[in-house]
């Protein structure tokens, strides 16, 4: 699971895009030998919230009304095997709503015509958040379900896209840049986004690769699994503190890289709450030997728990949690 940082540079709707400025700064900072264009990328991000009219009103005794809840759906072209759903944990006070109801953090630069989205969503409080990944088909079906079947309860507020971003390899970093456009409820530019991914030596990335090999072997028959476990015992000495330390060290490298570009006015999402949560869960499973026994059945049970959709499997997705860190950063 690569370690990344996301930077959003908002722009005035009447102003020209900042993407050209970003590209010029990148080429001015690094030599042509260090910069290699390698392709394109895309993003689609939808924000929904429960219908305000259905929320309980304040009581004469001054009781606060229920917090509005938000549902965010994100797809990234560099993680094509699943989509990301960001939700709030269900509580006893929210039992009158579906389990996927949310109170999420703001999309960088998102705003309604009357109020910045950061003010809208930030006022909702700080409910514990849950990240879920689902297969692409289920991702599309979920959005259609909430937009049509649940229209009286849920309201589609905003959609943002990066339709044709550019990807560069710059030394030990992979840089994705793109113009962010709002496509719903009105079409207008919102700014530019930069994703900086560390591609150098990484204990966390190696741990994810080892776990993926273990997952692939778990999908084989028991006789095939007996000859190849795919687990490196050297990772069993790692602790969660080691994961946190690597995230902090890599964040410093990403911030240093961004600082060299000298672009003012950016909103940063680098070290966020719950970053590395899935990596730590994988480490815990490896340390407790959670992959013993029948590999295939255990793997499918884990997938169903991760997606929240019993019976829906990631047929070609060895690691359904890949990209959850960068998804959090985009949705924050």
Secondary structure, DSSP 8 states (H G I E B T S, - for coil): --EEEEEEEE--TTS--SHHHHHHHHHHHS-TTTEEEEEEEEEEEEEEEE-GGGS----TT--------EEEEEEETTSTT-EEEEEE---GGGTTS-TT-------TT-B-SSSBHHHHHHTT----EEEEEE-HHHHHHHHHIIIIITTTTEEEEEEEEEEEEEEEEETTEEEEEEEEEEEESS-EEEEEEEEEEE-S--HHHHHHHHHHHHHHHHTS-HHHHHT-----GGGGG--HHHHHHHHHHHHHHHHHHHHHH---SEEEESS-TTTTHHHHHHHHHHHHTTT-S-HHHHHHHHHHHHHS-TT---TT-S-TTTTHHHHHHHH-
